[in-house]
Amino acid sequence: MMFLATYQVELANLETAMAKRLELDEVKPESMRMVCEYAVHGRSEPLGGFFVFETDDVEVLNFLVVYFGKTVQIDIRPCSDVLSAIALTRKNLGEAEAEKD
């Protein structure tokens, strides 16, 4: 399953957040695969960005929240590519229509 994590970092926590991110590749669970990650430029404080990761292990979500702690405000949501989301929506709408009949 894929997840989108958006994050915000207060300027006072930036050095710690950067150090934790650089260390993440060494300490992250094997069941976590980073798909992409981007920092958003041109924002005033809080600074932020997002990353997409893949895992089948719910403990990875807990790991990220605990690992970054109060240094980074993080919001994690399930996500998928748009075409898969459209197909799933159509399937569910079709099933809902079938239940009405």
C-alpha positions in Angstrom: 0.0 0.0 0.0 1.2 3.5 -0.8 1.1 6.4 1.6 1.5 10.2 1.2 3.3 11.9 4.1 3.2 15.7 4.3 5.4 17.4 6.8 6.2 20.7 8.3 9.3 21.8 10.2 9.7 24.9 12.3 13.0 26.7 11.6 14.2 26.0 15.2 14.0 22.3 14.4 15.5 22.3 10.9 19.0 21.1 11.8 17.6 18.2 13.8 15.1 17.3 11.1 17.7 17.3 8.4 20.0 15.0 10.4 17.1 12.6 11.1 16.3 12.5 7.4 19.8 11.8 6.4 19.9 9.0 9.0 16.5 7.6 7.9 17.8 5.4 5.1 20.0 3.5 7.6 17.3 3.0 10.3 14.0 2.7 8.4 12.3 -0.7 8.5 13.1 -3.1 5.6 9.4 -3.2 4.8 9.4 0.6 3.9 10.2 1.6 0.3 10.6 5.3 -0.4 8.9 6.1 -3.8 9.6 9.9 -4.0 10.2 12.9 -1.8 10.2 16.6 -2.4 10.8 19.7 -0.3 8.5 22.7 -1.1 10.5 25.9 -1.8 9.4 29.5 -1.4 7.4 29.0 1.8 7.8 31.0 4.9 8.1 29.1 8.2 7.0 26.4 8.8 9.1 24.8 6.1 7.8 21.5 4.5 7.4 19.0 1.8 6.1 15.5 1.2 7.1 12.0 0.4 5.4 8.9 -0.9 6.4 5.5 0.5 5.2 2.0 0.1 4.7 -0.6 2.8 2.4 -3.5 3.8 3.4 -3.1 7.5 1.3 -0.7 9.7 4.2 -0.5 12.1 6.1 1.6 9.5 3.5 4.4 10.1 4.1 4.2 13.8 7.9 4.2 13.3 7.8 7.4 11.3 5.7 9.3 13.8 7.9 8.1 16.7 11.2 8.6 14.8 10.5 12.2 13.9 8.8 12.9 17.1 8.2 16.6 17.9 10.9 17.6 15.5 8.6 17.3 12.5 4.8 17.6 12.2 3.8 14.8 9.9 0.5 13.8 8.3 0.2 10.3 6.7 -2.6 9.3 4.4 -3.1 6.3 2.1 -2.8 7.2 -1.6 -2.7 5.6 -5.1 -2.0 6.7 -8.6 -5.0 8.5 -10.2 -5.9 5.8 -12.8 -6.1 3.1 -10.1 -8.2 5.5 -8.0 -10.6 6.0 -10.9 -10.9 2.2 -11.5 -11.5 1.6 -7.8 -14.2 4.3 -7.7 -15.9 3.0 -10.8 -15.9 -0.5 -9.3 -17.3 0.7 -6.0 -19.9 2.8 -7.8 -20.9 -0.2 -9.9 -21.2 -2.4 -6.8 -23.3 0.3 -5.1 -25.6 0.5 -8.1 -25.9 -3.3 -8.2 -26.9 -3.4 -4.5 -29.7 -0.9 -5.2 -31.3 -3.2 -7.9 
